[in-house]
Amino acid sequence: MSAENNNEKPPLAIEDAIREKLAGDTRRNALDYVAFLRSHGLPLNANEDGWFVGGWFGSSIAFLVIRGHGKEEEPWAVCLFSCDFGGDGSADDGLKEAAWAHARPCKKCHEGWNNCGRADRTIFGRGFEALCLSPVVFENPDAETLESARKLTLMLMEKRATSPADTPDSTSAN
């Protein structure tokens, strides 16, 4: 059924949602990250909660949420669906620290999900207990933090290219 037939609005393009809901440096950072994704040919597929990056659930490498200012949670977030970035030698200490600092424990945010992806995982050699389906989440990243998100996104893209069976529910991460 089309949007015209059921009086629902079609989903906004992500850039339009960012311009509508975010302001200042927050807007600029979000638009820069989306431009980065588009420059690498990653599709952005909208659903009611946000945008899947690189495909749909099960084949996506990330999920973007644009909430807007004045919400309980941060105005926007980059949620990476994997923490399988490669071996310990694939990142400098600063990038490892950024990934570790943004490891996200499961908050059981989706009631009724029996298996939301909560699992013990390893990120660059450091173990974490009960991480979220999106084990690395950058909430309202500033420009410097966003650079780490970009690097980790590229690492996931490279990993996906070499092992396309990697899915968000994979718990064998390194």
C-alpha positions as CSV (number, residue, x, y, z in Angstrom):
1,M,0.0,0.0,0.0
2,S,1.4,3.4,-0.9
3,A,1.8,6.3,1.4
4,E,-0.9,8.2,-0.5
5,N,-3.4,5.4,0.1
6,N,-3.0,5.0,3.8
7,N,-2.3,8.6,4.8
8,E,1.1,7.7,6.2
9,K,4.0,10.0,5.4
10,P,6.8,8.4,3.3
11,P,10.0,8.1,5.3
12,L,12.2,11.2,5.1
13,A,15.5,10.9,3.3
14,I,18.1,10.8,6.0
15,E,19.6,14.1,5.1
16,D,16.1,15.7,5.4
17,A,15.6,14.1,8.8
18,I,19.0,15.4,10.0
19,R,18.2,18.9,8.7
20,E,14.8,18.8,10.4
21,K,15.8,17.4,13.7
22,L,19.4,18.4,14.4
23,A,21.2,21.8,14.6
24,G,24.7,23.2,14.7
25,D,27.7,21.0,15.0
26,T,25.4,18.0,15.7
27,R,23.8,18.5,12.3
28,R,27.1,19.0,10.6
29,N,28.6,15.9,12.1
30,A,25.6,13.7,11.1
31,L,25.6,15.1,7.6
32,D,29.3,14.5,7.3
33,Y,28.9,10.9,8.4
34,V,26.1,10.3,5.9
35,A,28.2,11.9,3.1
36,F,31.0,9.5,4.1
37,L,28.7,6.5,3.8
38,R,27.3,7.6,0.5
39,S,30.9,8.2,-0.9
40,H,31.6,4.6,-0.2
41,G,28.4,3.5,-2.0
42,L,26.6,2.2,1.1
43,P,22.8,2.1,0.7
44,L,20.7,3.7,3.5
45,N,17.4,2.0,3.9
46,A,14.8,3.6,6.2
47,N,12.4,2.0,8.6
48,E,10.3,3.5,11.4
49,D,13.2,3.6,13.8
50,G,16.1,4.8,11.6
51,W,18.3,3.8,8.7
52,F,20.1,0.5,8.0
53,V,23.5,1.1,6.5
54,G,24.7,-1.3,3.8
55,G,21.5,-3.4,3.4
56,W,18.7,-4.5,5.7
57,F,18.9,-6.2,9.0
58,G,21.1,-9.3,8.7
59,S,23.2,-7.8,6.0
60,S,23.7,-4.3,7.4
61,I,26.9,-3.1,9.0
62,A,25.3,-0.3,11.0
63,F,22.1,1.5,12.0
64,L,21.7,5.2,12.2
65,V,19.2,6.8,14.6
66,I,18.2,10.5,14.2
67,R,16.1,11.4,17.3
68,G,16.4,15.1,17.5
69,H,17.2,17.5,20.3
70,G,15.0,17.5,23.4
71,K,14.7,13.7,23.5
72,E,15.6,11.5,26.5
73,E,18.4,9.9,24.6
74,E,21.2,11.5,22.6
75,P,20.0,13.3,19.4
76,W,21.6,10.9,17.1
77,A,23.7,7.7,17.1
78,V,25.8,5.4,14.9
79,C,25.2,1.8,16.0
80,L,27.6,-0.7,14.6
81,F,26.2,-4.2,14.2
82,S,29.4,-6.0,14.7
83,C,32.6,-5.8,16.6
84,D,34.5,-8.1,14.4
85,F,37.0,-5.5,13.2
86,G,39.8,-7.9,12.6
87,G,42.9,-8.9,14.6
88,D,44.5,-6.7,17.3
89,G,47.2,-5.5,14.8
90,S,44.5,-3.9,12.5
91,A,44.1,-0.8,14.7
92,D,46.2,1.7,16.6
93,D,45.8,2.1,20.3
94,G,43.6,5.2,19.9
95,L,41.1,3.4,17.7
96,K,41.0,0.4,20.1
97,E,40.4,2.8,23.0
98,A,37.5,4.5,21.1
99,A,35.9,1.1,20.3
100,W,36.3,0.0,24.0
101,A,34.9,3.3,25.3
102,H,31.8,2.9,23.1
103,A,31.1,-0.8,23.8
104,R,27.4,-0.9,24.7
105,P,25.9,-3.2,27.3
106,C,22.5,-4.7,26.5
107,K,19.8,-2.4,27.9
108,K,17.0,-4.9,27.0
109,C,15.5,-2.0,25.0
110,H,13.2,-4.2,23.0
111,E,10.7,-5.9,25.3
112,G,9.7,-9.3,24.1
113,W,12.9,-10.0,22.2
114,N,14.0,-13.4,23.4
115,N,17.3,-13.2,21.6
116,C,18.2,-9.6,20.9
117,G,21.8,-10.4,20.2
118,R,23.0,-9.9,23.8
119,A,26.2,-11.7,24.1
120,D,29.7,-11.8,25.6
121,R,32.0,-10.4,22.9
122,T,35.6,-9.5,22.3
123,I,36.7,-6.2,20.8
124,F,40.3,-5.9,19.8
125,G,41.3,-8.5,22.4
126,R,39.3,-7.1,25.3
127,G,36.4,-9.1,26.6
128,F,33.0,-7.5,27.4
129,E,30.0,-9.2,29.0
130,A,26.4,-9.0,27.7
131,L,26.8,-6.5,24.9
132,C,24.0,-5.2,22.8
133,L,23.1,-6.4,19.3
134,S,24.8,-3.2,18.3
135,P,28.0,-3.8,20.4
136,V,29.6,-0.5,19.5
137,V,27.5,2.7,19.6
138,F,28.6,6.2,19.1
139,E,25.9,8.5,20.6
140,N,26.0,12.1,19.5
141,P,29.6,11.8,18.3
142,D,31.7,15.0,18.0
143,A,33.9,15.3,14.9
144,E,36.9,13.6,16.5
145,T,34.9,10.7,17.8
146,L,33.2,10.4,14.4
147,E,36.5,9.9,12.8
148,S,36.8,6.7,14.9
149,A,33.3,5.6,13.8
150,R,34.4,6.1,10.2
151,K,37.5,4.0,10.6
152,L,35.6,1.2,12.3
153,T,32.9,1.4,9.6
154,L,35.6,1.0,7.0
155,M,37.0,-2.0,8.8
156,L,33.6,-3.6,8.9
157,M,33.1,-2.9,5.2
158,E,36.5,-4.6,4.5
159,K,35.6,-7.5,6.7
160,R,32.2,-7.9,5.1
161,A,33.8,-8.0,1.7
162,T,36.0,-10.9,2.7
163,S,33.4,-12.8,4.7
164,P,29.8,-11.8,3.6
165,A,28.2,-14.3,6.0
166,D,29.0,-12.1,9.0
167,T,25.7,-11.0,10.4
168,P,24.7,-8.9,13.4
169,D,23.9,-11.9,15.5
170,S,27.4,-13.3,15.1
171,T,29.1,-13.5,18.5
172,S,32.4,-14.7,17.3
173,A,34.1,-11.3,17.3
174,N,37.7,-10.2,17.6
